[in-house]
């Protein structure tokens, strides 16, 4: 099916787009509203089930330790004031941190200014050559995000950082720049801190840690899990919100299916980053790190099940911070002996995950709450908040942002969303912060529209299940690789969900290894 172009390609069941005029004299609503022409005409209330939680207490290239239930350390520091002044300028931040040599110190404050999505992976390289690692991260950040403000200042910072790297590594400028641009090749393999560069900037499909998730699903939910869609939370948000998005949508996801069980890979992070408005994503991480304690640690994870009629999806939501009243002291990295005193006991070691001869994940030691011990329990989804940064929340664009905030928050039943606004500045300073509960967001968007959005998501997920179903003898035995493409033209236009067999270009690179890996997950579920 080709890409739709307005109402005509979707059939006559949908009328003129809301808010569209019938000519130059057409009337428009005074109050902003989202165009729901391409949403389902039915309504559906989602059921959200909290299954389990976990936290990474140690995470390196060699090993990981995980505790369940979660031990939340990252707490929200914002205390409710609306008027703030939080500088997100990369130019001003790096000017303050750059040494006379052109180097940088690898500190939590440094990772905050860069807005690194995986700050801990960078801080792991503190020590010898850490100043070179920091300078390489600066060069890659400038290359990737290209902030609009402070260009002249940033060029000076870049020149000094590049000269420092060349001097330290005995490489030519073009060799350094090519290595970090491509993130591969002989020169790149010789760079210190390349794991941090890959973790923060490599474009690849990122599969959730399904091996861990299935072990934490309560026994009463195992049967449901065997017929569910395992995915990332924003796969659901993307599908649910696309019919209401004014802008163009073009995303694809890789799927693997056996029987009734479906695994979904997250979309390529690089694609999302480049379409996010240049510096906007970095600023979002920068803002989050400015109002969340221990920001370099990975977020806690809430394993959740979404029930939409006969369709169920299981995913790991990662809220940004916990209410300070529910935060815990940081004991991470203190060794296995500290776990018992907090109510945890070692229960299993997951071996390293291999795919096509390459290690995908290191070994993982799992600690769970000891029977009768309550030190590690009590934290619930409603104790967490999401943190967002945007320019403003005015008009239709603002209403659409609130809709996405609602979908993200509802999908884990968190307490609410903290939003930083840069409106009134040059685009790089948060001047106001607002808080929205889930109920606030429903009131802003409209309860009926929210229920129609969930009904639309249910229809799209049913279609994914229907069009990836194998036939004949292979229906219960063979693994099937599929690609789901989500597309919508700019403006008032229908959504096209295209399901095709295979992974297309590069299908052989890691495909067999990934199928083998996920088949073991399915076998674990079947054997429970």
N, C-alpha and C positions, 0 to 999 in steps of 0.2 A: 504493500500500500504506500502510495506517495505521500509526501508531506502535505498537510492540509493548508488551505489558504482561505480562512474565514468560514462563515456559516455554511456556504454552499457545499463544501467538501465533507461536511459532517452529517448531511441529511436535513430534511425539513423539520425535524422534531425540535429544533432550537431556533429561537427568533433572533431579532436584531440584538446586537450587543448592548447591554445596559450602558446608558450614558452617551451613546453615539447619537449624533444629531442627524436630522433628516434633511440637512441643508444648512446654509449659513444662519438660518433663523431658529435652528433646533434648540431646545431647552435642555439644560443640564441641572442635575441635582445640586443644591447648595451644599449639602453635607456629602462628604466623600463616601463612596461605597465601592466594594469590590465587585467586579463583573462575575456573576455566577452562571453565565449562559452555558458553560460547558461542564458544570458540575452535575452529578447525579440528581434526579428529581426526587429521589427517596431520601430519607434521613436515617441515621444509625448512630447510636450512642456507643462509644468504645468501652470495653472492659479492660482495665489495666491491672495485671497481677504481678506483684513483687515476689520474686522467687528466691533470690539470694544476693549477697554483696561480697565484695572482696577488695583488698588493697595490695598493691605491690610495695613490699617493705624493703626489698633489695632488687636491683635490676642492673645487670651489666652484660657485656658480651659473652661472659663465661657462665653465669648462673643467675637464677631469679629465686626470690622467696615471696610467697603470697600468703596472706592471712584472710580467713573467712569465718565470721562476718567481717565487714570492713572495719578498719581502724582509722577514722577520718582525722587527718592532721590539717589539711588545707582549709582554713577558716576565712570567712568574709571579714575584711577589715573595715569596710564602709559602714558608717554608723547612722545613716539615715539622712544626712544633710543633702539638700538638693544642689546648692551652689558649691562648686569645687573648682580647682584649677590643677589639672593633671596633664603635664606636658608629654606628648607622644612623639615629638619631633626626633627623627633619627639623627639629623644633623646636629642639633643642640646636645642630644644625649651623648653621641660619640665624641663631639668636641670636648666635652667634659671628661671623658674617660681615656682619650688617647694620650699616650706618653710621648715624650720628646723624640724617642727613637722611632716612633710610628707604631709601636706595639700596643697591646691592650692586656690588662690582667683579666684572667678568666674567673669571674666572680658571679654570684647570683644577680647583682645589679647590672652587670654587663649583659647577661642573657635576657634580663628584663627589657633593656633598651633595644636589643636586637629583635625582641619578640619571637624568640625561638620556640617552636611548638614542642620540641623535646629537649628542654634545657638540661635535664639531668645527664643526657648522653654527652653533652659538651663538658659539663662540670666533672665528669669522670676522668677527663684528661688533665685535670689540675696537677701541676708538677713540671718536670722537664718538658720543654717545648710547648708549654701551655700558652705562652705568649704568641707563638707562631700559629697554633691552632686557633686562637682568638682572632688573629689578623686574617686568617683564611676565611673564618666565618663571617667577618665583616665584609670582605670582598664578595663573597657569595651572596650575602644578604642584599648588598647594593645592586648586584647583577640581577637578582631575582625580582626585587620589588620596585626598584627605581622610584623613590619618593619624588613627588612633584615639587616640594618646598626644599629650600636650602641646597640647590644643586651646586652652586659654586663652592660652598663650604664642604659638601660631600666629596667633590672632586679633589680638594686638597687633602682630605682625610684618606681617600682612596690612594692617592699618589704615595703618601707616606707609608701606608700599610703595605702597599705593593713593594716598595723599595725595601722595607724591613723583611718581607717574606723572601724576596730574591736574594738578599744578603745572607739570610739565615739558612736558606735551602740550596744556595749556589745554583740558582736557576735563572733563566731569562724571564722578563715580564710576560712575554707571550706564552711561555711554557706554563707558568703558574696559572694564567687566566684561562688557557685552554683546558688545563687539567680540572679546574673547579667548575668550568662551564659544562664539561661533558661528564664529570664524575666517573670517569673510567680511563683506562689506558696505563701504560708503564709509568708515566710521571705521576699520575694520581695515586697509583699503588705505593709510591714512595713517600707520599705526604703524611705527616703526623696528623692524627685526629680525623682520618678519612671516615671512620665509622660515624662520627658526629655529623659530618657533612652529608653522608648518605641518609642517616636517620632523619635529618631535618629537611633535606632538599631533594632526595631521589624521587623521580616519578615512577611509581610502580603500583600495581594492585596490592592493596593491603588487606589480607584476610584476618578476620578477628581470631582471637585465641579460643577457637571452638573446643579444643582438647580440654581446656580448663573449665569452660562454661558447662559442658555436659556433666562434669563430675560434681558440680555444685547444685545442679537442678534437683530439687527435692524428689524423693521417690514417687510421691503422689502425682507428680507432673511428668514423669518419664514417658508414659503412654502418649500424652499430648505432644511431647517433644519429638516423638518418632514420626509425626505427621505435620511438622511445622516448617515454616520458612525461617532459617537462621540468617540473620543479616545485621548490618550496622543500622543504628537508629536513623541516621540521616537518609538512608535509602527509603525509609517510610515517609520521612518529611518531604523528600524530593517528589515522590509520587503523589502525595496528598496535596501539596501546594501548587504543583505545576499548572493545573487548570485555572488558577487565580493569578498567576504571575503575568505581569504586563510585558516583561522582557522576554527575549528569546531564551529557550531552554534547549540544551543539546548535551546529554550525558549518556554514558553507557556503563553497564555493569556486567561482570562475568558471573555466571551461575554454574553450579554443578548439582546434578539431581540423581537420586536413586530411589525408586519407588515413590513414596510420599514425602521424602526428605529432600529439602532444597537448601543449599548453601549459597550465599551471595557475597561476592567480594566488594569491598568499598571501591568507589570510583577513584581514579588516579588523582592524588592530591595536587600534583603539579598543574593539572588542567583546571582544577577548582581555584588554585591560587592565581593563575594568570587571568582568569575571568572575574576575579573578585574586586577589580578596581585598583590595580597596582598595589599601593601601599596599605590598602584597607585591612587585609588579613593580618599583616604584621602589627598594625596599630591595635587590632583586637587583642592579640596576645600580649602586647605591651600594656594595654589598659588592664587586662585581667591580672597580670603579674603585679600591677601597682596597687590593687585592692584585695589581693588574696595572699595570705601568709604561706610560706614554704612553697612558693609558686613553681619552683623547679621540680617538685615531686609530681609524679603522675596522678591524675584524678582518681578518686575512688570509682568503683564500678558497681552498678546495680543491674543484675540480671532480671529481665522483665519479660512478661508475655503479654502481647496485644491480642485481644480476641475481638474479631469483627464478624459476628455471626458464625459461619462455618469456616472462617479463615483465621489462622493463628500464626503469629510471628514471634520469634524469640530473639532478643538482642541484648547487648550490654550497653546501657546508658552510662555516661560518664559526666555527672554534674560537676560544676567548676569548684564549688566550695560548700562548706557546711556552716550552719549557724554556730557562732562561737560557743553557745551553751552546750553544744554537742561535740565540740572538737576535743581531741585527745592530745596528750604529750607525745612528741616525736621520739620514738625509740628505734626508728629505722636504722639498720646498719650496725646494730650493737651486738650481733651474733645470736646464735640459736638459743643460748641459755636464757636470754631475756624474754622469750616467748611464753614459757611456762608460767611465769609470775603474772602474766597478763591474761591468763585463761586459755592459751592456745597450746595445742600439741601437734607434733609432726605426724602426718597420716599417710603421705604418699610423695614419691618423687617421680615427676614426669620426665622421661628421657628427652634428650635434645630432639627437635623436630627437623628432619632432613627432607629436602626436596631436590631430586635430580643430583644427588651427591653434595648439595650445599646445605649448610645449617641455616634454617629459617628462624628458629628460636633456640636459646640455650636450655639446659635442663632447668626444671622448675620444682622447688620444694614447697609443698602445700601444707600449711598449718591451719587446723580448724579448731573451733571452740571445744574445750573439754566438757564432757557431760557434767551438768550441774554448776558450771562456772558461768557467771554473767558479766564478767569484766569486759568482754568484747562484744556484748549484745546491746540492743536497745535503740540503735540509730536506725531511723526509718527514712524512706524517700522524702517525706514532707519536711525533713530537717535540712535538706540541701537546697541550693539556689544555683541558677544559671547566670553567667555574666556575659553581657553583650556590649558591643560598641557600634554606634552608627552616627550619621550626621544629624538627623532629626526624625521625628515621628509624625510629620504633618501630612495631610492629604492622603490620597490613595497609596502612594509609596509607603507612608508611615503605617497605614492600616494593614498593608500586606506584610510588613515586617512584624506587626503585632500578631498576625495570623500565624506566621512561622514560629514566633516565640511561643505562642500558645501550643502549637503542635509539638514542639520540642519538649516543653515543660509537661504537657499532659501525658506524653508517652512514658514518663517515669513518675508522674504524680509528685513532682518536687514542690517545694514551698512557693517558689516564685522566680522572677527574673529581674536582675539588676542591670540597668541599661545606661551606659555613658553616652552623652550627646556632645558632639563637637560643634554644633551650630553656633554661630556668633564668633568663631575663631577663624583662622586661616585653614582650618581643616585638620590641624594637628594638635589641638588642645581640647580636652574634655572640660567643659564649663558647667555641665549639669548632669546629675545622676537621678534617674527615676526608678521606682520599684513597682512591679506589677505582680499581683497574685494571679493564679490561673483563672480565678473568677473575674478579676479585673479585665483580663484579656478576652474572655468570653463575652463580657458585656460590651467591650469595644467593637468586636468583630460581628457579634450576633450569634446567639445560640443555634438558631436554625441553620445558618450558613455553616457553622462548625460541624453540625451533624450531617449535612450534605457532603462536606469534605470527607468525613470518615466513610460515608457510603461510597463515595467515588474511589477512595483508596481500596475498599473491600473489592470493588468491581475490577480494579486494575490488578490486584493480587490474585484474584480468581483467574484472570486471564493469563497471568504468568504461570499459574499451576496448570491450567488447561493446555496451553500451547507448548509446555515443556514435558508433557506427559508422553512417555514412551508407549509403544504399541506392541502387541504380540508377546513372544516369549521373553523379550528383553525388558518388559515393563517392571520386573522386580529384581533384576540382576545386573543389568548393564548401567554403568555410569554414563550420564549424558552431559556434555558441555554445551552451554548456551550463552548467548549474549542478549541482554535486554537494553534496548536503546529508547531513551525518553526524549522526545522532541516537541517543540512548540514554537511557532513563529511569534515575532514581536507583536504586541497588541492583543486585540480580541481575536483569539484563534483557538481551534481545538488542539488537544494533546494527541500526539501519535505515540503509541507504545508498540514498538516493533520487537518481536522475539525471533531470533535466528539461531540456527544450530551451529555449534562451534564457536571458537574464540577469534576467528579471523586471523589477521596478521600476527605472527609470533605465537601462534597457537601451540607449537611444539616446545616453546621455551618455558619449561616448568609445568606445563599442563599435566603431563603424566604423573609427575611427582606430587602435584597438588591433589589430583584425583586419588592417588594412593593414600595420601595423608588423611583426606576427608573420609575415605572409605573406612579407615580405622576408627574415626569418630563415630560413624554410623554403626559399626560393629560393636563399639562400646555401648551405645544406646540400646541396641538390640539385645545385648547380653545382660543388661541390668535387670 
